[in-house]
């Protein structure tokens, strides 16, 4: 696999992680309980964090489909593991969520598995 293709797969993975972070920001920006009311739907539909996250996901999906045209799925899909490391780190540093040694060990195992599978 070329370095360009690996780089683009990493871009897709980072975009997926960014989308998750934006989903969290969207959830935190809503102060009142959400229901199936018109007010709640409008509040979500015009939430800037949600709109940006959806745009990021659309762009990542388009890039993913284009990459899959000539990349084996069994190799490409391994890069989806990268957000499993980036999102918990973002949770810790951006949202002050707890970080533990177990979480660190899990992330290390994911990265080790990715390295083993790609080499």
ChimeraX commands (.cxc) that place a marker at each C-alpha (Angstrom):
marker #1 position 0.00,0.00,0.00 radius 0.5
marker #1 position 1.38,3.42,-0.97 radius 0.5
marker #1 position 2.16,6.15,1.53 radius 0.5
marker #1 position -0.41,8.36,-0.19 radius 0.5
marker #1 position -3.14,5.77,0.31 radius 0.5
marker #1 position -2.10,5.25,3.94 radius 0.5
marker #1 position -2.18,9.01,4.46 radius 0.5
marker #1 position -5.68,9.27,3.00 radius 0.5
marker #1 position -6.88,6.38,5.16 radius 0.5
marker #1 position -5.49,8.20,8.20 radius 0.5
marker #1 position -7.32,11.37,7.09 radius 0.5
marker #1 position -10.57,9.39,6.97 radius 0.5
marker #1 position -9.89,7.95,10.43 radius 0.5
marker #1 position -9.12,11.39,11.88 radius 0.5
marker #1 position -12.27,12.78,10.25 radius 0.5
marker #1 position -14.32,10.03,11.93 radius 0.5
marker #1 position -12.75,10.93,15.29 radius 0.5
marker #1 position -13.46,14.64,14.70 radius 0.5
marker #1 position -17.06,13.79,13.88 radius 0.5
marker #1 position -17.41,11.99,17.20 radius 0.5
marker #1 position -15.93,14.96,19.06 radius 0.5
marker #1 position -18.36,17.26,17.30 radius 0.5
marker #1 position -21.26,14.94,18.22 radius 0.5
marker #1 position -20.19,15.28,21.86 radius 0.5
marker #1 position -20.04,19.08,21.53 radius 0.5
marker #1 position -23.51,19.02,19.96 radius 0.5
marker #1 position -24.84,16.93,22.85 radius 0.5
marker #1 position -23.28,19.26,25.43 radius 0.5
marker #1 position -24.65,22.38,23.78 radius 0.5
marker #1 position -28.24,21.22,24.26 radius 0.5
marker #1 position -29.34,22.38,27.68 radius 0.5
marker #1 position -32.92,21.18,27.84 radius 0.5
marker #1 position -34.22,17.61,27.62 radius 0.5
marker #1 position -34.77,16.36,24.08 radius 0.5
marker #1 position -38.12,14.91,23.18 radius 0.5
marker #1 position -39.81,14.04,19.91 radius 0.5
marker #1 position -41.34,17.52,19.83 radius 0.5
marker #1 position -40.99,19.91,16.92 radius 0.5
marker #1 position -38.97,22.26,19.14 radius 0.5
marker #1 position -36.40,19.54,19.91 radius 0.5
marker #1 position -36.12,18.51,16.28 radius 0.5
marker #1 position -35.59,22.12,15.19 radius 0.5
marker #1 position -33.05,22.61,17.99 radius 0.5
marker #1 position -31.07,19.61,16.74 radius 0.5
marker #1 position -31.48,20.46,13.06 radius 0.5
marker #1 position -29.89,23.87,13.55 radius 0.5
marker #1 position -27.21,22.84,16.05 radius 0.5
marker #1 position -23.95,24.07,14.46 radius 0.5
marker #1 position -21.87,21.27,16.00 radius 0.5
marker #1 position -24.24,18.64,14.66 radius 0.5
marker #1 position -24.32,20.22,11.20 radius 0.5
marker #1 position -20.52,20.39,11.03 radius 0.5
marker #1 position -20.20,16.80,12.28 radius 0.5
marker #1 position -22.60,15.59,9.60 radius 0.5
marker #1 position -20.62,17.47,6.93 radius 0.5
marker #1 position -17.40,15.89,8.20 radius 0.5
marker #1 position -19.01,12.44,8.08 radius 0.5
marker #1 position -20.30,13.02,4.53 radius 0.5
marker #1 position -16.83,14.08,3.37 radius 0.5
marker #1 position -15.20,11.12,5.15 radius 0.5
marker #1 position -17.73,8.72,3.63 radius 0.5
marker #1 position -17.11,10.01,0.12 radius 0.5
marker #1 position -13.35,9.73,0.60 radius 0.5
marker #1 position -13.78,6.23,2.07 radius 0.5
marker #1 position -15.82,5.03,-0.91 radius 0.5
marker #1 position -13.26,6.45,-3.33 radius 0.5
marker #1 position -10.42,4.79,-1.43 radius 0.5
marker #1 position -12.22,1.44,-1.47 radius 0.5
marker #1 position -12.29,1.46,-5.27 radius 0.5
marker #1 position -8.73,0.16,-5.33 radius 0.5
marker #1 position -7.86,-0.67,-1.74 radius 0.5
marker #1 position -8.57,-4.08,-0.22 radius 0.5
marker #1 position -11.30,-3.74,2.40 radius 0.5
marker #1 position -9.45,-6.07,4.78 radius 0.5
marker #1 position -6.51,-3.62,4.83 radius 0.5
marker #1 position -8.45,-0.35,4.67 radius 0.5
marker #1 position -10.82,-1.24,7.49 radius 0.5
marker #1 position -7.93,-1.63,9.92 radius 0.5
marker #1 position -7.56,2.15,9.89 radius 0.5
marker #1 position -11.01,2.49,11.44 radius 0.5
marker #1 position -9.27,1.44,14.68 radius 0.5
marker #1 position -7.46,4.79,14.86 radius 0.5
marker #1 position -10.50,6.69,16.21 radius 0.5
marker #1 position -10.66,4.09,19.00 radius 0.5
marker #1 position -7.49,5.75,20.27 radius 0.5
marker #1 position -8.08,9.36,19.25 radius 0.5
marker #1 position -11.60,9.72,20.65 radius 0.5
marker #1 position -10.76,8.61,24.22 radius 0.5
marker #1 position -7.74,10.94,24.18 radius 0.5
marker #1 position -10.00,13.79,23.07 radius 0.5
marker #1 position -12.46,12.87,25.79 radius 0.5
marker #1 position -9.70,13.15,28.35 radius 0.5
marker #1 position -8.07,16.34,27.10 radius 0.5
marker #1 position -11.05,18.26,25.70 radius 0.5
marker #1 position -13.86,17.13,27.99 radius 0.5
marker #1 position -11.91,16.34,31.18 radius 0.5
marker #1 position -13.22,12.76,31.19 radius 0.5
marker #1 position -11.36,10.27,33.38 radius 0.5
marker #1 position -8.34,8.44,31.99 radius 0.5
marker #1 position -7.17,5.17,33.46 radius 0.5
marker #1 position -4.38,2.68,33.01 radius 0.5
marker #1 position -6.95,0.20,31.69 radius 0.5
marker #1 position -7.95,2.66,29.00 radius 0.5
marker #1 position -4.29,3.25,28.15 radius 0.5
marker #1 position -3.70,-0.51,27.96 radius 0.5
marker #1 position -6.72,-0.95,25.69 radius 0.5
marker #1 position -5.53,1.79,23.36 radius 0.5
marker #1 position -2.04,0.26,23.28 radius 0.5
marker #1 position -3.53,-3.12,22.37 radius 0.5
marker #1 position -5.53,-1.53,19.54 radius 0.5
marker #1 position -2.42,0.19,18.16 radius 0.5
marker #1 position -0.35,-2.97,18.53 radius 0.5
marker #1 position -3.03,-4.96,16.71 radius 0.5
marker #1 position -3.11,-2.39,13.93 radius 0.5
marker #1 position 0.68,-2.55,13.58 radius 0.5
marker #1 position 0.69,-6.37,13.54 radius 0.5
marker #1 position -2.07,-6.54,10.94 radius 0.5
marker #1 position -0.45,-3.99,8.65 radius 0.5
marker #1 position 3.09,-5.39,8.75 radius 0.5
marker link #1:1,2 radius 0.2
marker link #1:2,3 radius 0.2
marker link #1:3,4 radius 0.2
marker link #1:4,5 radius 0.2
marker link #1:5,6 radius 0.2
marker link #1:6,7 radius 0.2
marker link #1:7,8 radius 0.2
marker link #1:8,9 radius 0.2
marker link #1:9,10 radius 0.2
marker link #1:10,11 radius 0.2
marker link #1:11,12 radius 0.2
marker link #1:12,13 radius 0.2
marker link #1:13,14 radius 0.2
marker link #1:14,15 radius 0.2
marker link #1:15,16 radius 0.2
marker link #1:16,17 radius 0.2
marker link #1:17,18 radius 0.2
marker link #1:18,19 radius 0.2
marker link #1:19,20 radius 0.2
marker link #1:20,21 radius 0.2
marker link #1:21,22 radius 0.2
marker link #1:22,23 radius 0.2
marker link #1:23,24 radius 0.2
marker link #1:24,25 radius 0.2
marker link #1:25,26 radius 0.2
marker link #1:26,27 radius 0.2
marker link #1:27,28 radius 0.2
marker link #1:28,29 radius 0.2
marker link #1:29,30 radius 0.2
marker link #1:30,31 radius 0.2
marker link #1:31,32 radius 0.2
marker link #1:32,33 radius 0.2
marker link #1:33,34 radius 0.2
marker link #1:34,35 radius 0.2
marker link #1:35,36 radius 0.2
marker link #1:36,37 radius 0.2
marker link #1:37,38 radius 0.2
marker link #1:38,39 radius 0.2
marker link #1:39,40 radius 0.2
marker link #1:40,41 radius 0.2
marker link #1:41,42 radius 0.2
marker link #1:42,43 radius 0.2
marker link #1:43,44 radius 0.2
marker link #1:44,45 radius 0.2
marker link #1:45,46 radius 0.2
marker link #1:46,47 radius 0.2
marker link #1:47,48 radius 0.2
marker link #1:48,49 radius 0.2
marker link #1:49,50 radius 0.2
marker link #1:50,51 radius 0.2
marker link #1:51,52 radius 0.2
marker link #1:52,53 radius 0.2
marker link #1:53,54 radius 0.2
marker link #1:54,55 radius 0.2
marker link #1:55,56 radius 0.2
marker link #1:56,57 radius 0.2
marker link #1:57,58 radius 0.2
marker link #1:58,59 radius 0.2
marker link #1:59,60 radius 0.2
marker link #1:60,61 radius 0.2
marker link #1:61,62 radius 0.2
marker link #1:62,63 radius 0.2
marker link #1:63,64 radius 0.2
marker link #1:64,65 radius 0.2
marker link #1:65,66 radius 0.2
marker link #1:66,67 radius 0.2
marker link #1:67,68 radius 0.2
marker link #1:68,69 radius 0.2
marker link #1:69,70 radius 0.2
marker link #1:70,71 radius 0.2
marker link #1:71,72 radius 0.2
marker link #1:72,73 radius 0.2
marker link #1:73,74 radius 0.2
marker link #1:74,75 radius 0.2
marker link #1:75,76 radius 0.2
marker link #1:76,77 radius 0.2
marker link #1:77,78 radius 0.2
marker link #1:78,79 radius 0.2
marker link #1:79,80 radius 0.2
marker link #1:80,81 radius 0.2
marker link #1:81,82 radius 0.2
marker link #1:82,83 radius 0.2
marker link #1:83,84 radius 0.2
marker link #1:84,85 radius 0.2
marker link #1:85,86 radius 0.2
marker link #1:86,87 radius 0.2
marker link #1:87,88 radius 0.2
marker link #1:88,89 radius 0.2
marker link #1:89,90 radius 0.2
marker link #1:90,91 radius 0.2
marker link #1:91,92 radius 0.2
marker link #1:92,93 radius 0.2
marker link #1:93,94 radius 0.2
marker link #1:94,95 radius 0.2
marker link #1:95,96 radius 0.2
marker link #1:96,97 radius 0.2
marker link #1:97,98 radius 0.2
marker link #1:98,99 radius 0.2
marker link #1:99,100 radius 0.2
marker link #1:100,101 radius 0.2
marker link #1:101,102 radius 0.2
marker link #1:102,103 radius 0.2
marker link #1:103,104 radius 0.2
marker link #1:104,105 radius 0.2
marker link #1:105,106 radius 0.2
marker link #1:106,107 radius 0.2
marker link #1:107,108 radius 0.2
marker link #1:108,109 radius 0.2
marker link #1:109,110 radius 0.2
marker link #1:110,111 radius 0.2
marker link #1:111,112 radius 0.2
marker link #1:112,113 radius 0.2
marker link #1:113,114 radius 0.2
marker link #1:114,115 radius 0.2
marker link #1:115,116 radius 0.2
marker link #1:116,117 radius 0.2
marker link #1:117,118 radius 0.2
marker link #1:118,119 radius 0.2
view
